[in-house]
């Protein structure tokens, strides 16, 4: 066999394969004998049909089966001989084979392109905004926790700001008449200036059970008119922040101070994740920007096919999906994601990173603390999960980011959550 590798572009290769008949004829004869021994024709016993008759009737079928097998065998042999690993199905062209003649074909396919990593030991540097919490974060979190356990109590009225109107919401037509087909029963509407404009707030104020009012909110930039038939005026009652409340919302605490301590830990944990994610994104951005190479077309197509399928799965039944628009919108994301995957793989190889048992034990301990479970139980759950391989991949990526960050020159800029809110 002779196989010539032609480089079409940085990621496309063509194998021009030629196999002499002399190299194949023994195997071809064996296949002919196998077919011939099973062949039966009227007037002859099984396997005793004269060869000229057999080849006239079955020769094309034998050639087809032999050529299919030979094509696959010699194609994969050529790949191994030349150290090539395709990432898509080969396109076969210029195929030629007949008995007593040579086999010739061309196979075009894509491979992972080679590329040069940037000098990240010296030039990986960036400014990182590190966010720190303030006392206001605890206050906000405790208020949010109270809101999760708010109770509503009916009051005689008159209604005031931040009270709730409970009743039926009926859409009005252009003439201002109620449309019974568009009635939404038992709705709760908060008299909230952050939601409604002044004219609607004024309509809802000073009401009591049995009253009606009309509001004209804007929904998706369209003004829609509603009539509210009020059944009750309700007032929200926040639970008092005390030890009893703390124990009722978190069985693992005994008093309010312990609850606040837990909440503070959770706030810090979320900020740590945010800061780490920001750091990792800077690292990804550096390598995407400084590692130029062409992404194989087949990889981009598969990525975009996946995006389209995901949209179709999430779309409402009968809702059309603009596949072309999705592909256009996701093309830059596909390029960046695939580029990072390939760069990441090369970085892990260069840095010779491997997940050791100590890494996994540390991760299980961390997760155990978050889930309030024993580490061995967390480990057992993950190892039984079908996502255990994904867990190990995530851990390896985390190890890579930490390794790269240890080599990077990072200038940290501290900002509090209060400052971040002001900036936004």
N, C-alpha and C positions, 0 to 999 in steps of 0.2 A: 504493500500500500504506500502511496505517496500522497502526503497532505501538505498543501501550501497554505499558510496563514496570510490573508490579506487584511490590512488595517483600513477600514472604511472611514472611521473617525475615532475619537478618543474612547468611545465605548462600544463601537460596532466592529465585529470581526466576521470575516468570511473564510470558511474552510473550503478549499478547492481540492476535492478528494478523487484520486484515480487508483483503481485496483485492477491489476492484470487478471485476465481470465485464468491463467495458469495457477494463480493463488487461490482461486475460488472453485475451480472445476471439480475437485474431489468432493467438497461439500455439496455442490450442485448435483453431482451424480448420486450421492446418498439420498438427497431429497427426491430425485426422480425415481430411484428404486423404491423408496417408501410409498410414494403415490402409486407407482406401477403395481406393487404387490397387493394393494387394496382395490385396484381398478377392475371392474367387471363390465363386459360387453356381451350382447347377445351373440351366441355362437361360440363363445370362448369361456373357458373356466377362469375364475378369479385369479388375477396375477399372471395369466397366460396370454393376454392380448398382445399381438405383435407390436413392438416398440414404435414403428412408423405410425400405426393407427393411434396408439396411445398419445404420442407427441402431437399429432395433428389435432386431437380433441382436447387434451389436457395440458399441452405445452404452455399456453398463455397463463393458466392458473398456477402452474408450477413456477413459472418465471416471476409472476406477481408476488407469490408468497416468499420466494427466495430473495427477490430484490428488496422487499420490505424488511426482511430480517437482516440482510447484508447491509442495507443503508443504516439501520440502527446500530449494528455491531461496529461497523467501520467508523461511523460518526463518533460514537463514544470512545473508541480506541484512539481516534485522532485528537479528541479533547484531552484525554489522559496524556498522550504523548507530548502535547504542546502546553500542558499545564493551564488549560482554559476551563472556566466555570461559567456556563451560560446562566443568565437570570430570566430568560424568556424562552418560549418555544422557537426553535430554529425555523427559518423560512427556507424550504428546499427548492432549488432551481437547477436548470440544465441537467436534469436527470436522464441518464441513458444506461440501459442494460438489456441484453438479449443473450441467449445461450451461445457459447463460443465467442462472445465479445467481452470487452472490458466493461467494468462498472465505473461510471463517472457521474458526479453530482457536486453541487455547491450548496453549502449550508451557511446561512447568514443569521447571526444572533447577537445579543448584547451581553456585555460583561460589566462588572463594577470597574469604573475607570480608575487608573492610578492617579495619585495626586501627592503634592508635597505639603506637609503640615507647616504652618508658619512657625517662626521662632518664638514660641510662647514662653520660653524660659526667660527671655529678656524683654519682650515687648507686650506681654499681657498685663495691661494696667488700665485701671478705670476708677472713676469716682462713684462711690456707693452711698446712697442715702439710707442711713440706719434709723429706723423709727423706734422711738421709746415711748412708753406709756406714761400717763399722768393720773392724778387722783380722779380727774373727770371721767376717765374710762371706767373706773369701778362704779362711780355714781350712775353713769349711763347704763351700765350692764345690770345694776341692781334695779333700776327703774324699768328696764325692759323685762326683767324677771317678774317684777310686780305686775306688769301689763299682761304677762302670760297667764296670770292667775286672777285677773280682774273679775269681779262679779257685777251683775247688772240688777238694779232695783227700780221697780216702777214708782214714779212720783206723780203727784197730781198736776204739776206744771205751775206756772208757765215755763216753757222750754227756754234754755239759755245756752250760751256757747259751750261746746264740748258735751252737751247732752246728746241723747240718741232718740231719733224718731223711729218707732217700730210700727210698721203698717204695710199697706199695699201700694206698690209703685205702678202707675198706669201711664203708658205713653200717650201723648196727645197728637192728633193729626194737625195738618196745616191750618185748619180752622179753629183749633183749640179744643176739639171734642175728644173725649177719652176713647181709646181704641181697645175694646174688651179682649181682642185677640193678642194684645201685647201687655198683658197684666202680669206683674211679678208679685206674688203674694208673700206676705210676712218677711219684708225686707227691713234691715236695720241701717239707718243712715245717720252718720255722725255729723253734728253741726260744727264743722271744722273749717275755719277760715283758710287753712292751708290747702283745702280741697275745693271749696266753693267760693265763687265771687260774692261781692258785697250784696248784690240784689237778691241772690239766692239765700244768703245767710239771713238777711232781713225778713224774707218770706217765712223762714223756719223758726225764727225767734218768737217767743211769747205764745206758743201754741200749747194746747192740752188735748187729752184723749177725745176723739170724736171730731176734731177740727180737720180741715184740709188745707193744703197749700200747693202752689205751683212753683216748680224750679225749672231752670233752663241751662243745664250744664253743657259743656262742650265735650263731646266724646269723639276722639280721633279727628279733631279739628271740625267736627260737625256739631252744630247746636241742636240739641234734642230737648223737647219739652215734656215734663212729667207732671202728673198730679199725684200727690201723696195723701192717701186716706189714713190718718193717724189713729192707731189703735191704743198706743201707750207712749208716754214720755218716759224714757229710762235714763237713769244716772249711773255712771260707772263708780264702783266702790273698790278702791285699791286695797289689797291686804296690807296690814301693818308689818313693817320690817322688824321682826323680833325673833326670839329663839324658836317659837312654835312654827312660825312661817319657814324658817331655815330648815327645820327637821321635816316639814311637810313636803318641801320641794327637793330636798337631797337627803335621803335616808342615811347616807354615810357621814353626815355631820351631826353635831350635838347642840350647836348654838350658832348665833348669827355671825360671830367673829370667825368661826371655822368656815362658814359659807362664804364670807367675803374673801378669806384666804384662798379657798378653792377657786373662786371666780377670778381672783387676781392671777393665780397660776395659769388658768385657761387663757386669760387675756395675753399674758406673756408668751404662752405657747403659740398662740396664733400670730403674734408679732414676730416671734422667732422664725416661724415658717414663712411669713411674708418677706422678712429680711433675707432669708436664705434663698427664696425664690428669685428675689431681685438680683442677688449676687450671681446665681446660676444663669439667669437670663443675660447678664452682662458677658459672662464667659461664652455662652452660646453665640451671642451677637458678634463677639470678636472672631470666633472661628468661622462663622458663616461669611463674614466680610472679608477675611484674609485667607480663605482657602478656595481659590477659584478652580472650578472644573465643571464640565457639562454633566447634567443629570441624564441618565438613560431614559429615553422616551417611554419604554415599557413600564418603568417604575412610576413615572408621573401619571401615565394612563391608569395604572392600577390604583394609585392613590385617589385620583379624581373619580374613578368608578366607585370606589368605596364611599366618597363624599356624596355622590348622587344617590346611592342606595340608602345611605343614612337619612337623607332628606325624604326619600320616598317612604321609608318606614315610619317617619315621624309625621308625615303629611296626613291631613284629614282625608277620609275616604272620598274619592271623586275629585279631590283638589289637584289641579295640574301642577307638575313640577317642571320648571324651566331648566332642563339639563345643561344647555349651553351656557346660561348665565351662571349656574353653579360652578361649572368648569372654569369659566373666566375669573370668577371671584376667588376661587380656591387655588388657582395656579401659583401665585406667589407663595402661599402658605405651603403648598406641596413642595415647591423647590427648596424652601428653607428647612422644612421638616426632614426631607430626604437627605439633604446635604449634611445636616447635623447627625443623622443616624449613621451615615458612612464615616464622617469625621470622628464621631464618638467611638465607633468600632476600631478605627485605626489608633486612636489615642489610648484605648484600653490595652491594645496590643503593644504599643510603644512603651507604655508605662508598666507593662507586665502586671496588670491588676487582676487579682483573683479574690473571690469571696471565701474567707476563712470562717471556721466555726465561731471564732471569737467575734467576728462582725455580726453574725446571725444572732448569737447569744445576746449581744449588746442591744440589737434591734428588738428582740423579743422582750427584753427587760423594759425598754422604753415604751413599747406598745402595752405591756402589762400594766405599767403605771397609769397610762392614759385610760385603759379599759377597766381599771380596778380589778384585775384578774391575776392569777398566778402565771408566771412566765412560761412554765411547762404546758399549761393549758392553752395559752396563746400559740405556742409552738405547734402543739398537736392540731389545733384548728387550721393553721396555715398549711401544714404539711398534708392535711387531708383535702385541702381546697384544690380546685382545678386551676387556681391562679397562683400556685406556689412558684412556678417558673417565672411568672411576671414579678412576683415579690422579689426573687433573687436578682432579676434584671434591674429592678428599681434600686436595690441595695448596691449593685455594682455601679450604677450610674451615680448614686450618692457618693460612693467612694471616689469615683473619678472627679466629681466636682470638688470634693474636699482636697484631693491631691493637687488639682490645678489651682485652687484658691491659695493653697500654701505656697505656691511658686509665684503667684501674681503680686503685683504692686497695687494694693487697694488703698485709696484715700477715702476714709470714712467721714461722712458729713452727718452729724447727729441732728435729728429733727423730732420733736415731740408730736404726738397725735393731734394736739391742739394746733400746732403750727401747720400740720398737714391740712387740717380742716380749713384754716384761714387761707392757705394757698389755693385751695379749691373753691 
